[in-house]
Each structure stands twice: as structure tokens, then as C-alpha cells.
């Protein structure tokens, strides 16, 4: 479990584990030189933190995680995706359904890109009964449709899970 301070079998002294510091740097300095990502010291180029807010740590400010996610999304698998490609329309959702609920329901079928799930909300802030899920892999999308389309919901409705029609088309039948 924890290597630091333990005496491994065959040794007589405990192992001491420490992180190395950059040459000439004191504690906490110089550790992220040339390192892209959230642990950089700000500045520009490779050293700039995602989201443009500079380094930081605990409690670095409101919205740091969302800023990080927005900044790195394009670099993640499926980060730049066509919204109609491998997308599902889900109808018959209960009013208390959230985006997190949809994610939990659909993620077992396959990889979903960042921001690839959305439960649509009405003016009252509750689910309007529909949602959308994007998959990276078309076979995952097909498996989700096969497994969940027509599933009975506790509130008496059935889930309507189908391939999303391209924008400007309704029910996949052309026209505006």
C-alpha cells in the first residue's frame, strides 16, 4: 500500500520516498516548468494552465474545474465531434431526470465524449422529458438503442431511444 516508511522484505531499513525538486528551486518552485496543463505556473504557451487562470491549488477560485474541462475538451478523445454523428434522442424521461442520470444510464454502453450528454430542462428547471446522448463509437449507440428503447419507466411511460435525426429533419424524414 504505502511504500514510504515501510521495510520491504529482504531489507533492514525503511524506504523513504520523496519528490525531487528542480535544481536550484526551493519548496514548491520550478516543479512545473515547461509542463502544459493545470499544474503549470501560468504564462503562455506550454506553461499556461488550461482555462487561462494560471496555476492554483485547493480553492483556486470559483469555476476552476469547469474552466479546466472547457479548456481541455478539444484534446480529449471525441472532443471535436459532430453533434449528429452517433447521437441519440431520448424521450419519455421523468421530470426529475438530470444530465448526470442520463450519463449513468448510457455510459455502460460505451465511451461518451465530454459534454456528450444533455437532459433538456423546461422553464421550471425540471426535465422536459427529452435528452440527447452522443457516443464516440456507433456500435455503442446501436447497443444502447437495442437495450433501452421501449423500456418501462416507473412513472408509467416508456423510453423512446432512437438515432437523432440531423438538424432540419424531423423523425429522420427530411423537410423543415
C-alpha positions as YAML, in Angstrom:
chain: A
units: angstrom
residues:
- id: 1
  name: UNK
  ca: [0.00, 0.00, 0.00]
- id: 2
  name: UNK
  ca: [2.23, 2.81, 1.24]
- id: 3
  name: UNK
  ca: [5.89, 2.44, 0.40]
- id: 4
  name: UNK
  ca: [7.16, 5.40, 2.42]
- id: 5
  name: UNK
  ca: [8.46, 4.30, 5.83]
- id: 6
  name: UNK
  ca: [7.93, 0.57, 5.24]
- id: 7
  name: UNK
  ca: [10.68, -2.01, 5.37]
- id: 8
  name: UNK
  ca: [10.37, -4.23, 2.27]
- id: 9
  name: UNK
  ca: [11.13, -7.92, 2.60]
- id: 10
  name: UNK
  ca: [14.88, -8.54, 2.43]
- id: 11
  name: UNK
  ca: [15.89, -5.00, 3.55]
- id: 12
  name: UNK
  ca: [16.88, -3.80, 7.00]
- id: 13
  name: UNK
  ca: [15.99, -0.11, 6.72]
- id: 14
  name: UNK
  ca: [12.73, 1.64, 5.87]
- id: 15
  name: UNK
  ca: [12.23, 3.11, 2.42]
- id: 16
  name: UNK
  ca: [11.91, 6.90, 2.26]
- id: 17
  name: UNK
  ca: [10.01, 8.28, -0.72]
- id: 18
  name: UNK
  ca: [10.24, 11.96, -1.69]
- id: 19
  name: UNK
  ca: [9.50, 14.03, -4.77]
- id: 20
  name: UNK
  ca: [12.54, 15.63, -6.37]
- id: 21
  name: UNK
  ca: [12.76, 19.42, -6.70]
- id: 22
  name: UNK
  ca: [14.11, 21.13, -9.78]
- id: 23
  name: UNK
  ca: [17.75, 22.18, -9.37]
- id: 24
  name: UNK
  ca: [18.05, 25.49, -7.61]
- id: 25
  name: UNK
  ca: [14.37, 25.64, -6.73]
- id: 26
  name: UNK
  ca: [13.03, 25.79, -3.24]
- id: 27
  name: UNK
  ca: [9.95, 24.04, -1.98]
- id: 28
  name: UNK
  ca: [7.07, 24.36, -4.45]
- id: 29
  name: UNK
  ca: [9.03, 26.30, -7.07]
- id: 30
  name: UNK
  ca: [10.09, 25.24, -10.52]
- id: 31
  name: UNK
  ca: [8.24, 21.94, -10.40]
- id: 32
  name: UNK
  ca: [6.08, 22.63, -13.43]
- id: 33
  name: UNK
  ca: [8.49, 24.30, -15.82]
- id: 34
  name: UNK
  ca: [7.56, 23.58, -19.43]
- id: 35
  name: UNK
  ca: [4.66, 21.45, -18.28]
- id: 36
  name: UNK
  ca: [1.35, 22.02, -20.03]
- id: 37
  name: UNK
  ca: [-1.83, 21.66, -18.11]
- id: 38
  name: UNK
  ca: [-3.40, 22.64, -14.88]
- id: 39
  name: UNK
  ca: [-0.19, 22.36, -12.85]
- id: 40
  name: UNK
  ca: [1.77, 24.95, -14.77]
- id: 41
  name: UNK
  ca: [2.77, 28.32, -13.38]
- id: 42
  name: UNK
  ca: [0.71, 30.34, -15.87]
- id: 43
  name: UNK
  ca: [2.38, 32.44, -18.50]
- id: 44
  name: UNK
  ca: [1.98, 31.44, -22.12]
- id: 45
  name: UNK
  ca: [2.46, 28.53, -24.44]
- id: 46
  name: UNK
  ca: [3.19, 25.16, -22.92]
- id: 47
  name: UNK
  ca: [3.28, 26.58, -19.40]
- id: 48
  name: UNK
  ca: [-0.19, 28.11, -19.47]
- id: 49
  name: UNK
  ca: [-2.80, 26.43, -17.33]
- id: 50
  name: UNK
  ca: [-5.91, 25.16, -19.07]
- id: 51
  name: UNK
  ca: [-8.67, 27.69, -18.89]
- id: 52
  name: UNK
  ca: [-6.17, 30.55, -18.75]
- id: 53
  name: UNK
  ca: [-6.33, 31.03, -14.99]
- id: 54
  name: UNK
  ca: [-2.77, 30.09, -14.11]
- id: 55
  name: UNK
  ca: [-1.75, 27.52, -11.56]
- id: 56
  name: UNK
  ca: [-3.57, 27.27, -8.35]
- id: 57
  name: UNK
  ca: [-4.41, 24.67, -5.88]
- id: 58
  name: UNK
  ca: [-7.12, 23.99, -3.41]
- id: 59
  name: UNK
  ca: [-9.86, 26.56, -3.63]
- id: 60
  name: UNK
  ca: [-8.16, 28.38, -6.50]
- id: 61
  name: UNK
  ca: [-11.39, 30.13, -7.32]
- id: 62
  name: UNK
  ca: [-14.95, 29.60, -8.37]
- id: 63
  name: UNK
  ca: [-15.43, 27.57, -11.52]
- id: 64
  name: UNK
  ca: [-11.88, 26.28, -11.87]
- id: 65
  name: UNK
  ca: [-12.96, 22.73, -12.73]
- id: 66
  name: UNK
  ca: [-15.43, 23.87, -15.38]
- id: 67
  name: UNK
  ca: [-12.77, 26.14, -16.86]
- id: 68
  name: UNK
  ca: [-10.34, 23.23, -16.95]
- id: 69
  name: UNK
  ca: [-12.87, 20.96, -18.68]
- id: 70
  name: UNK
  ca: [-13.74, 23.59, -21.28]
- id: 71
  name: UNK
  ca: [-10.05, 24.17, -22.00]
- id: 72
  name: UNK
  ca: [-9.10, 20.53, -22.46]
- id: 73
  name: UNK
  ca: [-12.24, 19.17, -24.16]
- id: 74
  name: UNK
  ca: [-10.89, 19.52, -27.70]
- id: 75
  name: UNK
  ca: [-7.81, 17.49, -26.75]
- id: 76
  name: UNK
  ca: [-9.79, 14.55, -25.37]
- id: 77
  name: UNK
  ca: [-10.95, 11.56, -27.44]
- id: 78
  name: UNK
  ca: [-14.19, 12.60, -29.12]
- id: 79
  name: UNK
  ca: [-13.57, 16.21, -28.10]
- id: 80
  name: UNK
  ca: [-14.35, 17.58, -31.54]
- id: 81
  name: UNK
  ca: [-17.43, 15.72, -32.63]
- id: 82
  name: UNK
  ca: [-20.29, 16.35, -34.99]
- id: 83
  name: UNK
  ca: [-23.40, 16.62, -32.84]
- id: 84
  name: UNK
  ca: [-25.44, 14.50, -35.27]
- id: 85
  name: UNK
  ca: [-22.87, 11.73, -35.55]
- id: 86
  name: UNK
  ca: [-23.61, 8.75, -33.25]
- id: 87
  name: UNK
  ca: [-26.22, 10.82, -31.42]
- id: 88
  name: UNK
  ca: [-29.36, 9.53, -29.73]
- id: 89
  name: UNK
  ca: [-32.65, 11.23, -28.94]
- id: 90
  name: UNK
  ca: [-34.21, 10.03, -25.69]
- id: 91
  name: UNK
  ca: [-37.89, 10.72, -24.99]
- id: 92
  name: UNK
  ca: [-40.21, 9.72, -22.16]
- id: 93
  name: UNK
  ca: [-37.86, 10.86, -19.38]
- id: 94
  name: UNK
  ca: [-39.35, 11.72, -15.98]
- id: 95
  name: UNK
  ca: [-39.32, 15.33, -14.73]
- id: 96
  name: UNK
  ca: [-36.59, 14.58, -12.16]
- id: 97
  name: UNK
  ca: [-34.10, 13.25, -14.74]
- id: 98
  name: UNK
  ca: [-30.76, 15.06, -14.81]
- id: 99
  name: UNK
  ca: [-27.83, 15.07, -17.21]
- id: 100
  name: UNK
  ca: [-25.91, 13.01, -14.64]
- id: 101
  name: UNK
  ca: [-28.74, 10.44, -14.62]
- id: 102
  name: UNK
  ca: [-28.56, 10.11, -18.41]
- id: 103
  name: UNK
  ca: [-24.79, 9.75, -18.22]
- id: 104
  name: UNK
  ca: [-25.11, 6.97, -15.63]
- id: 105
  name: UNK
  ca: [-27.73, 5.19, -17.73]
- id: 106
  name: UNK
  ca: [-25.88, 5.35, -21.06]
- id: 107
  name: UNK
  ca: [-22.17, 5.21, -20.20]
- id: 108
  name: UNK
  ca: [-22.15, 1.40, -19.71]
- id: 109
  name: UNK
  ca: [-22.74, 1.05, -23.47]
- id: 110
  name: UNK
  ca: [-19.57, 2.87, -24.48]
- id: 111
  name: UNK
  ca: [-17.46, 6.00, -24.46]
- id: 112
  name: UNK
  ca: [-19.29, 9.33, -24.42]
- id: 113
  name: UNK
  ca: [-17.34, 12.49, -25.31]
- id: 114
  name: UNK
  ca: [-17.10, 15.42, -22.89]
- id: 115
  name: UNK
  ca: [-20.36, 17.39, -23.00]
- id: 116
  name: UNK
  ca: [-21.92, 14.48, -24.90]
- id: 117
  name: UNK
  ca: [-24.99, 14.14, -22.64]
- id: 118
  name: UNK
  ca: [-27.79, 16.63, -22.09]
- id: 119
  name: UNK
  ca: [-31.15, 16.38, -20.32]
- id: 120
  name: UNK
  ca: [-33.26, 19.23, -21.65]
- id: 121
  name: UNK
  ca: [-34.81, 21.44, -18.98]
- id: 122
  name: UNK
  ca: [-38.07, 23.32, -19.08]
- id: 123
  name: UNK
  ca: [-38.63, 26.86, -17.79]
- id: 124
  name: UNK
  ca: [-39.30, 25.47, -14.31]
- id: 125
  name: UNK
  ca: [-35.81, 23.89, -14.23]
- id: 126
  name: UNK
  ca: [-37.14, 20.34, -14.38]
- id: 127
  name: UNK
  ca: [-36.51, 17.88, -17.19]
- id: 128
  name: UNK
  ca: [-38.78, 18.50, -20.17]
- id: 129
  name: UNK
  ca: [-38.92, 14.76, -20.88]
- id: 130
  name: UNK
  ca: [-36.26, 14.62, -23.57]
- id: 131
  name: UNK
  ca: [-32.49, 14.33, -23.70]
- id: 132
  name: UNK
  ca: [-29.59, 13.66, -26.05]
- id: 133
  name: UNK
  ca: [-26.55, 11.39, -25.81]
- id: 134
  name: UNK
  ca: [-23.56, 11.31, -28.18]
- id: 135
  name: UNK
  ca: [-21.36, 8.23, -28.40]
- id: 136
  name: UNK
  ca: [-17.87, 8.04, -29.85]
- id: 137
  name: UNK
  ca: [-18.47, 4.57, -31.31]
- id: 138
  name: UNK
  ca: [-21.54, 3.78, -33.47]
- id: 139
  name: UNK
  ca: [-21.75, 0.22, -32.11]
- id: 140
  name: UNK
  ca: [-22.19, 1.61, -28.59]
- id: 141
  name: UNK
  ca: [-25.02, 3.81, -29.87]
- id: 142
  name: UNK
  ca: [-26.72, 0.83, -31.52]
- id: 143
  name: UNK
  ca: [-26.37, -1.28, -28.35]
- id: 144
  name: UNK
  ca: [-28.00, 1.47, -26.26]
- id: 145
  name: UNK
  ca: [-30.96, 1.69, -28.65]
- id: 146
  name: UNK
  ca: [-31.39, -2.11, -28.66]
- id: 147
  name: UNK
  ca: [-31.30, -2.35, -24.87]
- id: 148
  name: UNK
  ca: [-33.24, 0.74, -23.75]
- id: 149
  name: UNK
  ca: [-35.78, 1.60, -26.44]
- id: 150
  name: UNK
  ca: [-39.22, 0.73, -25.07]
- id: 151
  name: UNK
  ca: [-38.01, 0.17, -21.51]
- id: 152
  name: UNK
  ca: [-40.81, 0.76, -18.99]
- id: 153
  name: UNK
  ca: [-40.23, 3.67, -16.63]
- id: 154
  name: UNK
  ca: [-41.59, 3.76, -13.04]
- id: 155
  name: UNK
  ca: [-43.82, 6.77, -13.89]
- id: 156
  name: UNK
  ca: [-45.72, 4.69, -16.48]
- id: 157
  name: UNK
  ca: [-44.11, 5.92, -19.70]
- id: 158
  name: UNK
  ca: [-41.67, 4.01, -21.86]
- id: 159
  name: UNK
  ca: [-38.31, 5.27, -23.00]
- id: 160
  name: UNK
  ca: [-38.14, 6.30, -26.63]
- id: 161
  name: UNK
  ca: [-34.48, 5.85, -27.60]
- id: 162
  name: UNK
  ca: [-33.67, 6.39, -31.27]
- id: 163
  name: UNK
  ca: [-30.96, 7.73, -33.54]
- id: 164
  name: UNK
  ca: [-31.16, 11.52, -33.59]
- id: 165
  name: UNK
  ca: [-32.34, 12.98, -36.88]
- id: 166
  name: UNK
  ca: [-29.97, 15.51, -38.46]
- id: 167
  name: UNK
  ca: [-30.79, 19.17, -37.81]
- id: 168
  name: UNK
  ca: [-33.60, 20.41, -40.00]
- id: 169
  name: UNK
  ca: [-35.18, 16.96, -40.23]
- id: 170
  name: UNK
  ca: [-37.89, 15.56, -38.02]
- id: 171
  name: UNK
  ca: [-38.15, 11.84, -37.35]
- id: 172
  name: UNK
  ca: [-35.44, 11.24, -39.96]
- id: 173
  name: UNK
  ca: [-37.81, 12.12, -42.84]
- id: 174
  name: UNK
  ca: [-36.38, 15.30, -44.38]
- id: 175
  name: UNK
  ca: [-38.20, 18.61, -44.64]
- id: 176
  name: UNK
  ca: [-38.08, 21.65, -42.39]
...
